[in-house]
Amino acid sequence: MRATLTLLTASVAVGGTIPRGEWDGDISGMPNAKLPQSPLLGNGYTGIAIDYRSNQTANKIGPGNGGSVDFWVNTNTMWQCANATGTQHTSEETFPPPRCERMAFGGYSIRPFSSVSSFSAVEEIETATLHTNQSTASGILNTKTVMNPNEKGSFYTMMMSFGPSNECQDVNITVWVVSSTSIGSVSNVSFEDSILQMNRRSSSHEESSPYSVWTALALFLDVPTVGEPIIRRNATSSFDEVSAVVSVCPGKPVTLMFGLADNFNNESNTVTNSFDPSQAAVSAAKKASVASIQSASDSFWSSYWKVATLDTPDFPNLNKGWYFAQYFTHCALGRLGSPPSGLYGPWVSSDNPAWNGDYTLDYNQEAQYYGIFSSNRIDQFSSYGSPIFEWEPSARVQAQQEAQSAGIKCANNTLHLRVI
């Protein structure tokens, strides 16, 4: 897992026995073909990774000119499959087996109009909370992000303004999705009834691709926008965007409430090609509340840290690494019923991740589970077998065909999805 890497890329402060990650200045690790060295949040299904660049104004719509805090969002089920020749995969029994790889999804950005003089971020693993602070001429713009550990994709980011005066800050909120590329995906952005929405589908040919994963993210704004939102499709070679401006005033937090949905059934490991998740994402965003998400998060993580503890006063780095590993293991694997995690968990930010971001069937697949039994977290093992068992029908076909050509071999990777 990422724990030791975190200690190399961020300073670590200790509150009680549970450490936290701290960043000052730019975090320029996204998009990334591997695991980002960023503040991370996850529930075993949905993941968030923070990126920040102080002068990032290019390719961003809206009138703001400050730094941009980018929240990259993805899930453990965002896949695209093709056969050995690179065309869309047409059948579960195609031989050679399909080449399946993880793909990026999208996210959202927060950028104040005033120029930013300094930036910091905190990864509170004890409460699974991400904080950012941007110092501007109007004061400090703070964000707090919390995820519901019990639902597929329900989370909020609360923006708060602090400063010596009561001056409000105009802030640009941009929701963006990775655009259609050579892999044949379809993406879209929209704005209607206080909802900024985007969705991406891994294939434009649902009849010819049994693994057409379709994911949607909706943002519900609880305050009026300043002016009309702006939509820009094919804004760059990489993103479609929809942007709105809101005012954040001292003492009056603004909440960005998110709902995520897709056409994947995590109980049966199946995708339903005909299901459009857009309305489900909107419903999830509208029904969620700060109180419900915060209560679920507080309850879960308070119990989580009581299952196992470690105290090594003579080896502080071991103590810190152990707690970070405990945190990231749950963020990537979740609990009973969560989909399995590929090489980079739910934090994939590139359509071409290294080694496909898949379930490489050697110690890479096993390594995520090394510490769960000794840490008394047996429920996290439930997702281990899915990639292996779901590959069994295709393995039978492959074995039969290769046996006829006097050669038998095992696949070096696999996929856990099926189609209905």
N, C-alpha and C positions, 0 to 999 in steps of 0.2 A: 504494500500500500504506500501512500504518499507521505506518511508521517515524518520519516527522516529527511525527506526532501524539503518539507515545510520548515524544518529547523535550519536548513541551510539557506533558505531564501527569505526568511522573515525572522525578526527578533521574537523572543518568546518571553512573555511575562507570566508569573505564577500568581494566581489568586486562590488561596487555600492550597489544595493538592492538585487541582485541575488547571493546566496551563491555558494560554490563549495565544493566537497568532497576531502579530502586529506588523503593519506595513506603513511606511512613510515615503511619499513620492510616487512616481509612476509604477504601475504594474502592467507591463506590456507583454503579456504572454499569450494573447488571443488575437486571431485564431491560432490554434496549436494542433499539430498532427499527433501529439501525444497527450499526456496528462498535464493540464496547466498548473503552473506554480502560482496559484491565486487563492484568495479567500474562497472557500467552498461551502456549499450547503446542499443537503439532499435528504431524501427519505426512502431510498432504495428503489424509487421509480423515477422521480423528477430530480434534476440537479441544477444548481445555479453556481456560476463562477464569475467573479468580479474582475474587470479589467479597467485600467484608468491611464489616460495619457493627457498630460497637462495642456498640450497644444492641439488636441484633436478636434479641429473644426472642419477639415476637409471631409467631403462626402456625408455631412450631416445637414439636414434641412432645418428650417426655422432661423430666427434672427439672433439667437444666442451666440456669444463668442467666447465663452469660458471653456474649461476642461469638461470632458465627458466621462461620467461613470457608466460603464457598459456592464449590464447584467446578462451574461450568456445563459440561455436556458436550453435544456435538452432532456431526453428521457432515456431509459435503458432499452427502449423498444424501437428507436428510430433507425431502421435498416433499409438498405437497397440491395437487390439481388440481380445478378446477371449470370449467364452461363459462361463457359470458358472462352467464347468468341467475343464476349462483351455485349451481346444483345440481351434484351430483357428475358429473364427466366420464365419459361412457359409451362413448366410442369414439375411437380415434386419428384417425378421419376426421370427427369432429364439426366442424360449422362454425356459428358462428365457432370458431376454435381455442380450446383450453382455457386458462383463466386459472390458471397454476401459480405457487405461491409457496412460499418456504421456510417452515418451521415449527420451533418450539422442540422440545426433547426433554426434558431433565431434568438431574440431577446429584446431587451429594452434599455434605453439610455436616459440618464438624468443629467441635464446640463444647465446651470444657472446662466442668466444673461451676463452678469458681471464677471469679469475675468477672475480666475482662481489663482490665489497666491500660494496656497499649500493644500496638500491632500494627505489624508491618513485613513487607514482601514483597520478594523479589529474583527477577528474571527473568534467569537466567544463559544468555545466548544462545550462548555458546561451547560449552556442554555440553547445551543444551536442557533445563534443569532449573529448576523453580519451587520456591522456598523460602518458607515463611511462619514467623513467630515471634509467639507470643502470650505476653505476660508476665502471669502469674497469681500469686495468693498462694502457690501451691504450687511456683512456679518458672517455667520457660519451656517451653512446648509448641511444638516445632518440627515442621514437615512438609517433606518432600522428595518431589517428584512427577516421575517420569520415564516417557516413553512409548517403546514399541518402534517404531522408524521403518520396520520392514519388515513389520508386520502391521496388519490393519484396525483393531483396537481392543484393544491389550494394554498396560496401564500400571499403575503402582503408586503409592501414596502411603504413605510411611513416616512414622510419628509417633514422636518421641523426646522424652523429658522430661529437663530439666536443672534443677538447683537446688542450694541449699546443704545440703539434707537428702535422705534417701532416700525421701521421701514420694511415694507414687504419686498420679497424677491420674486421676480418673474423667472420661471423655470421651464425649460423646453423638455417635454416628455416625448420620446420617440420609440415606437414599437417597430421592430424590423425583423424580416425573415430572409433567410438565405434564398437567393433567386434561383429560378430554374437554370440548370447547367447541363453539361453534356451527359450526365447520368440519367436524364429524362424526367426529372422531378417537376412538380407543378406547385407554385406558391402564389399567395394572394394576401393583400392587406385591405382593411376597410375601416370606416368610422360611421357609427350610427347609434343614436340614443345613449350618448355618454360612454360608448364602448369602442375602444380601439382594439382591433382584432387582426390576427394574422394566422395563416395556416400553411402547411406544407405537406405535400404528398410525395411519396418516394418514387412513384411511377405514374406516367400519364396514360397507361394502358392497363386498366384494371382487369380486362378480360384475359390479357396475356401474362399477367404477373400475379401469382398467388400471394405475393408478399408486398402488397401495396399499402404500406403503413401511412396513415393519414393522421396528422396531429394538428391541433388548433390551440391557440393561446388567446384569451380575452382579458383585457384590462378595463375595469370599471372605475371611472373617475367620480369621486364624490363631491366635486366642486365644478362650477362653470369654467369653461375654457376662455382664454383671452383671445378673441378673434376666432376665425374658422380654422379647424384642423387642416393640415396639408397632407395630401397623399402623393407619393412619388414612386411609381413603379419603374423597375429597371434603373433605380437611382444611380447605381454604380454597376460594375460588372458582377457584383456579389449580392446586393441587397435590394429588397423592396421595403419602403418605409411609410409609416403614417405618423404624423407629429402633431402635438397639441401643446399649447402654452397655458400654464396655470400660475396663479400667484400664491406664494407661501408666506404667511405673515406670522410674526412672533406670537406664541400662545395659541396658534390655530393650525395644528398639524393637518397635512393633506395626505390622505391614504390612497395608495394605488392598490386595488384589490384584484388579484389575478385568479383565473380559473383555467385549468388545462385539461383537455380531453383528447382521446384518440380512438381509433377503431380496433384497439387491441384488448382482448379479454384476458386478464392475467390469471384467472382461475383455470382456464382451459388452454392457455398459450396459443390462442388463435387470433387471426385478424379477419374482420368482416369488410370486404372490399366496398360494399354498397353503403356503409354507414358513414355519414358526414358528421364529424364531431363538433362542428362550429357552434351549433346551438347548445350542445352540452357544455362547452367551454363557457359560453355566455351565462348559462344558468348557474354554473359553479361559481363564477365571479360575483354574480348578483346575490346569491344566497349566503356567501361567506361573510364573516365579520371578524374584526380584529379580536374581539373577545373570544370567539369560538376557536380561532386558530391559536391564539396565545395560550388559552387554557389547555388545549390538546397538547401543544408543544411543551408547556411547563410540566404537565402531568407525566408525559412520556419520558422526557430527559431526566427528570428528578428520579424516576424509578430506574432508568437505564444505568445511571452511575452507582446505584446501590447494589447492582448484581455482582460487580467485581471492582476491587480497588487495588492500588499499588502504592507502596511508600518505600522509596529507596533513597534515603537522605544522603548516602555516600555516593550515589550515582544519579545526580539530578537529570542528566541528559537521557538516561534510561527511563526515568519516570515520565519525562515529557514525551518521549517517543511512544511509550506505551499508551498514554492517554490519547494522543493524536491518532494512533492506529485504531483504538477503540472507536473513536468518533468517525473516522473515514470509512471504517468497515461497515458501520450501520448506514451511513449516507449512501454508500455504493450498493449494499446488499439488502438493506431493509429487514423486514421480518417475514413471517410465514405468509406466502401468497405473493411476495414481490418477485418480479422477473429477475433472472440472473444478470449479473454485471459482466460486460465485456472487459477488454484490457484497460479501458479508461473510465469505467463507470458511466454515470449519466452526464459526464462533462465533455463530451465530444464536441469540438468546435470547427471541424474540418470535414469536407466531403471525401477526403482522401487520407484518412488517418493511417499512421504506421501500422503495418501488419493487419490492415483492414479493421482494426479495433475489435476483433472478433473474439471467439472463445477458442483460443489456441490450445489444443488438447495435449498439453504437457504440463509441466509445473506452473506455467502461467495461469492456467485455469485453476489449479489447485492452490496457488499461493495466497489467493484472497481469503481462503478458509483456514489457513495454517493456525491462527491463534484463537479461533472461536471456541474450541472445546476447553482449552485451558483457561479461558476467560468466562466460562459458564454461560456462553451465548449460543446454545445448541440450535435455537430456532433460526438463526441466520444460515444454517446449513441447508435449509429446505430448498433453496434455489440451485444447489450444486448440480443435481442430476438432470435438470431439464434439457440443457444442450446435448447431453449424451443420449437420453432416451428419445427425444424428438428426432434425432438423426437416424434412429434404428430402421424405419421403413426404407429410407434412401440408402442406408448401408447395405441392406439385403439386396437391393437392385444392383448397387455397385459391385458387391461381392460376386453376384452371379455373372455379371457381364465381364468382369475382370478375370474370373476363373475360366471363362471360355477362351480367353486370350492368353492363358497360361501365366497369369500374374495376379496376385492378390495383395492389396495394400489398404491401409486405413487412412481415412481423411485426416488432415492435420488441423482442420478447424470445422466448425459446424454452426448451425443456427437453431434457435429454440422456437421459432414461429411456425404455425400451421395456418391454413386458410379454410374458411367455411363460407 
